[in-house]
Amino acid sequence: MPGIAVGDGIAYRDYTAAVVTRAEQCGFDSLWVGEHVVFPDPMPPYPYSADGTFPLPPNTDVPDPIAWLAHAGAITSTIKLATGAVILPQRNPVVLAKELATVDLLSGGRVLFGVGVGWMPDEARALGVPFEERGRRTEEFIAAMRALWTSDLSTFEGRHAGFRRVRSYPKPAAKDRRIPIIVGGGGPIGARRAGRLGDGYYPFHTTLDDLAGLLEVMRKAAVDADRDPDGIEVSVLSFAASGDEQVSPALLEEYRRMEDLGVSRVVVARLFDDTGTKAVDAIERLAEELLGAL
């Protein structure tokens, strides 16, 4: 499989330095860090677990992903830097376009911009954002940010974002001035959005059958939008290798079957590595068990 990635880090300097440098040395493709600005109390049911339990306690240190990736990029040289995912409708797209272009340029073009619409209404309300309009805001913000990146003199007019004849520099490092936008989502709405708008697609993996169905939806949406579905890179979040147990032959076979479905990258969640030593041990073990076998 072309790329195996490692997931979230904790917002402390020594931990981050140990994790990101060892991940790069071991040959991991990318670092992915998610986002939550606040956690409401009590937490609402989590839509991506069987019992509705969120996988982290509410007092977990969740760093700002752009700042964290800027630091990670400064102490590495080749590993890609991915948001997995920024809750885009909660952001100011003009400011965010500037931040991401800056990190991308400083890191030598290593940023992958994963976006999601969010799932916690109380978090959106705490930021003064209408939760019910998150899908429309996300799609407008993607278009607005691309306009700021790719044009010398940018104009965009939408319901939730708009500007006329503005200049935003620096631009991303790539010759086409684009940062890959990877659209996340665990259901058909996200799959269709990725097909219409994304450079990549980031579904939460549950079963191979569910994944196959989502990829079919994504590819149909791409074709309907006159886009090449094979040009949309697929990255899948997997919790299956997040424990301390040895990676099983069955899991390796599952990852191989994902590749047959068109998956390019598996993002291995490391949500429970609460010490730097444990995190580095896990990275080394996963490098041996996964990178050497796939």
C-alpha positions as CSV (number, residue, x, y, z in Angstrom):
1,M,0.0,0.0,0.0
2,P,1.5,3.4,-0.9
3,G,1.2,5.1,2.4
4,I,0.6,4.3,6.1
5,A,0.1,7.3,8.3
6,V,0.2,7.9,12.1
7,G,-2.6,9.8,13.9
8,D,-3.0,12.4,16.6
9,G,-0.3,13.7,19.0
10,I,-0.6,15.4,22.4
11,A,0.1,19.1,22.7
12,Y,3.4,19.0,24.5
13,R,6.8,19.7,23.0
14,D,8.8,16.7,24.0
15,Y,6.0,14.3,23.1
16,T,5.5,15.9,19.7
17,A,9.2,16.0,18.9
18,A,9.7,12.3,19.8
19,V,6.6,11.2,17.9
20,V,7.0,13.2,14.6
21,T,10.7,12.6,14.2
22,R,10.5,8.9,14.9
23,A,7.5,8.5,12.5
24,E,9.5,10.2,9.8
25,Q,12.5,8.0,10.4
26,C,10.4,4.9,10.3
27,G,9.0,5.7,6.9
28,F,5.4,6.8,7.7
29,D,3.7,8.7,5.0
30,S,2.0,11.5,7.0
31,L,1.0,12.9,10.3
32,W,-2.7,13.6,10.9
33,V,-4.1,15.8,13.6
34,G,-7.8,16.5,14.3
35,E,-9.6,19.4,15.7
36,H,-12.0,20.3,18.5
37,V,-12.0,23.8,19.8
38,V,-14.2,23.0,22.8
39,F,-15.9,20.0,24.3
40,P,-19.4,20.5,25.6
41,D,-20.4,19.1,29.0
42,P,-22.1,16.7,28.9
43,M,-20.8,15.2,25.7
44,P,-23.4,14.3,23.1
45,P,-23.4,10.7,21.7
46,Y,-20.5,10.1,19.4
47,P,-21.9,9.0,16.0
48,Y,-18.9,6.9,15.0
49,S,-18.9,4.4,17.8
50,A,-21.2,1.5,18.5
51,D,-22.2,2.7,22.0
52,G,-22.0,6.5,21.4
53,T,-18.9,6.9,23.6
54,F,-16.3,9.5,22.5
55,P,-12.9,7.9,22.5
56,L,-11.2,10.7,24.5
57,P,-12.0,12.2,27.9
58,P,-13.3,15.8,27.8
59,N,-10.1,17.2,29.4
60,T,-7.8,15.9,26.7
61,D,-5.3,18.4,25.4
62,V,-6.4,18.9,21.8
63,P,-3.9,21.2,20.1
64,D,-4.9,23.7,17.3
65,P,-4.1,21.6,14.3
66,I,-2.5,24.4,12.2
67,A,-0.2,25.5,14.9
68,W,0.7,21.9,15.8
69,L,1.5,21.0,12.2
70,A,3.6,24.2,11.8
71,H,5.7,23.0,14.7
72,A,5.9,19.4,13.4
73,G,6.9,20.7,10.0
74,A,9.8,22.7,11.5
75,I,11.4,19.6,13.1
76,T,10.9,17.2,10.1
77,S,11.7,17.4,6.5
78,T,9.8,14.9,4.4
79,I,6.7,13.6,6.2
80,K,3.4,15.0,5.0
81,L,1.4,17.3,7.4
82,A,-2.4,16.6,7.4
83,T,-5.4,17.9,9.2
84,G,-7.7,15.0,9.9
85,A,-9.9,17.0,10.0
86,V,-10.3,20.8,10.5
87,I,-14.0,21.6,11.2
88,L,-14.2,23.9,8.2
89,P,-17.6,25.7,8.8
90,Q,-16.3,26.8,12.2
91,R,-13.4,28.7,10.6
92,N,-12.8,32.0,8.9
93,P,-11.8,30.8,5.4
94,V,-9.8,33.9,4.6
95,V,-7.6,33.7,7.7
96,L,-7.4,29.9,7.4
97,A,-6.3,30.1,3.7
98,K,-3.4,32.4,4.8
99,E,-2.4,30.1,7.7
100,L,-2.3,27.0,5.6
101,A,-0.5,28.6,2.7
102,T,2.1,29.8,5.2
103,V,2.7,26.4,6.7
104,D,2.7,24.8,3.3
105,L,5.3,27.1,1.9
106,L,7.5,26.9,5.0
107,S,7.3,23.1,5.0
108,G,8.1,22.7,1.3
109,G,4.6,21.9,0.1
110,R,3.8,19.1,2.6
111,V,0.3,20.1,3.7
112,L,-2.8,18.0,3.2
113,F,-5.9,19.8,4.1
114,G,-8.5,17.4,5.5
115,V,-11.9,19.0,6.2
116,G,-15.1,17.9,8.0
117,V,-18.4,19.6,8.7
118,G,-18.5,18.7,12.5
119,W,-20.9,16.7,14.5
120,M,-21.3,18.7,17.8
121,P,-24.0,21.4,17.8
122,D,-22.9,22.9,21.1
123,E,-19.3,23.3,19.8
124,A,-20.6,25.3,16.8
125,R,-22.8,27.4,19.0
126,A,-19.9,28.2,21.3
127,L,-18.1,29.7,18.3
128,G,-21.2,31.6,17.1
129,V,-21.6,29.4,14.0
130,P,-25.0,28.1,12.8
131,F,-24.7,24.3,13.0
132,E,-27.6,23.7,10.6
133,E,-25.8,25.4,7.7
134,R,-22.5,23.6,8.1
135,G,-22.6,21.7,4.8
136,R,-23.3,24.8,2.7
137,R,-20.7,26.8,4.6
138,T,-18.1,24.0,4.0
139,E,-18.6,24.0,0.3
140,E,-18.5,27.8,0.0
141,F,-15.3,27.9,2.1
142,I,-13.6,25.3,0.0
143,A,-14.3,27.4,-3.1
144,A,-13.3,30.7,-1.4
145,M,-10.0,29.3,-0.2
146,R,-9.1,27.9,-3.6
147,A,-9.8,31.3,-5.1
148,L,-7.4,33.0,-2.6
149,W,-4.7,30.4,-3.3
150,T,-4.8,30.3,-7.1
151,S,-5.5,33.8,-8.1
152,D,-3.3,36.9,-7.8
153,L,-6.4,39.1,-7.5
154,S,-9.2,37.1,-5.9
155,T,-12.9,37.5,-5.9
156,F,-15.6,35.2,-4.4
157,E,-19.2,35.9,-3.8
158,G,-21.3,33.5,-1.6
159,R,-23.9,33.5,1.1
160,H,-21.4,32.8,3.9
161,A,-18.1,34.2,2.5
162,G,-17.3,36.9,0.1
163,F,-14.6,39.3,-1.0
164,R,-13.8,41.4,-4.1
165,R,-10.4,42.1,-5.6
166,V,-8.2,41.1,-2.7
167,R,-4.6,39.7,-2.7
168,S,-3.5,37.0,-0.3
169,Y,0.1,36.0,-0.1
170,P,2.1,33.8,0.4
171,K,0.7,31.2,-2.0
172,P,1.1,27.5,-1.4
173,A,4.3,25.9,-2.6
174,A,3.0,23.9,-5.6
175,K,3.2,25.3,-9.1
176,D,-0.6,25.3,-9.4
177,R,-0.8,27.1,-6.0
178,R,-3.2,24.5,-4.6
179,I,-3.2,22.5,-1.4
180,P,-4.9,19.2,-1.7
181,I,-8.3,19.3,0.0
182,I,-9.4,16.0,1.5
183,V,-13.1,15.9,2.2
184,G,-14.1,13.8,5.3
185,G,-17.4,12.2,6.1
186,G,-18.8,8.9,7.3
187,G,-21.9,8.8,5.2
188,P,-23.2,9.3,1.7
189,I,-23.5,13.1,2.0
190,G,-19.7,13.4,2.7
191,A,-19.0,10.9,-0.1
192,R,-20.9,12.9,-2.6
193,R,-19.2,16.1,-1.5
194,A,-15.8,14.5,-1.9
195,G,-16.7,13.4,-5.4
196,R,-17.8,16.8,-6.4
197,L,-15.2,18.9,-4.7
198,G,-12.4,17.0,-3.2
199,D,-8.8,16.2,-4.2
200,G,-9.2,13.4,-1.7
201,Y,-11.8,11.5,0.3
202,Y,-11.4,10.6,4.0
203,P,-14.2,8.2,5.2
204,F,-14.3,6.6,8.6
205,H,-13.9,2.9,8.0
206,T,-16.3,0.6,9.5
207,T,-16.7,-2.5,7.4
208,L,-15.3,-3.3,3.9
209,D,-18.8,-3.5,2.6
210,D,-19.7,-0.1,3.9
211,L,-16.5,1.3,2.6
212,A,-17.1,-0.1,-0.8
213,G,-20.5,1.5,-0.9
214,L,-19.2,4.9,0.1
215,L,-16.5,4.7,-2.6
216,E,-19.1,3.9,-5.1
217,V,-21.2,6.9,-4.1
218,M,-18.1,9.1,-4.2
219,R,-17.1,7.9,-7.7
220,K,-20.6,8.4,-9.1
221,A,-20.7,11.9,-7.8
222,A,-17.3,12.6,-9.4
223,V,-18.5,11.3,-12.8
224,D,-21.8,13.3,-12.5
225,A,-19.7,16.4,-11.9
226,D,-17.5,15.7,-14.9
227,R,-14.5,14.8,-12.8
228,D,-12.1,11.8,-12.9
229,P,-12.9,9.6,-9.9
230,D,-9.5,8.0,-10.1
231,G,-7.9,11.4,-9.4
232,I,-9.5,11.5,-5.9
233,E,-7.1,10.0,-3.4
234,V,-8.7,7.9,-0.7
235,S,-7.4,7.9,2.8
236,V,-9.2,5.7,5.4
237,L,-9.1,6.2,9.2
238,S,-8.7,2.8,11.0
239,F,-9.0,2.2,14.7
240,A,-8.2,-1.5,14.3
241,A,-4.5,-1.1,14.9
242,S,-4.8,1.5,17.7
243,G,-4.3,-0.9,20.6
244,D,-1.1,-2.5,21.9
245,E,-1.8,-6.0,20.5
246,Q,0.1,-7.4,17.6
247,V,-1.3,-6.6,14.2
248,S,-3.1,-9.8,13.1
249,P,-2.9,-11.5,9.7
250,A,-6.6,-10.8,9.3
251,L,-6.1,-7.0,9.7
252,L,-3.2,-7.1,7.1
253,E,-5.5,-8.9,4.7
254,E,-8.2,-6.3,5.4
255,Y,-5.8,-3.5,4.5
256,R,-4.8,-5.3,1.3
257,R,-8.5,-5.6,0.4
258,M,-8.8,-1.8,1.0
259,E,-6.1,-1.3,-1.6
260,D,-8.1,-3.4,-4.0
261,L,-11.0,-1.1,-3.5
262,G,-8.8,1.9,-4.4
263,V,-7.6,3.1,-0.9
264,S,-4.2,4.8,-1.1
265,R,-3.6,5.5,2.6
266,V,-4.6,4.0,5.9
267,V,-4.5,6.5,8.8
268,V,-3.7,4.5,12.0
269,A,-5.3,6.2,15.0
270,R,-3.0,6.5,18.1
271,L,-5.6,8.1,20.4
272,F,-4.5,6.3,23.6
273,D,-0.7,6.9,23.6
274,D,-0.5,9.0,26.8
275,T,3.3,9.1,27.0
276,G,6.0,9.7,24.5
277,T,7.7,6.4,25.3
278,K,4.5,4.5,24.6
279,A,3.9,6.5,21.4
280,V,7.4,5.8,20.0
281,D,7.1,2.2,20.9
282,A,3.8,2.0,19.0
283,I,5.3,3.8,16.0
284,E,8.2,1.4,15.9
285,R,6.0,-1.7,16.3
286,L,3.5,-0.5,13.6
287,A,6.4,0.3,11.2
288,E,7.7,-3.2,11.6
289,E,4.3,-4.9,11.4
290,L,2.6,-2.8,8.8
291,L,5.1,-1.0,6.6
292,G,7.2,-4.2,6.2
293,A,4.1,-6.3,5.3
294,L,2.2,-4.0,2.9
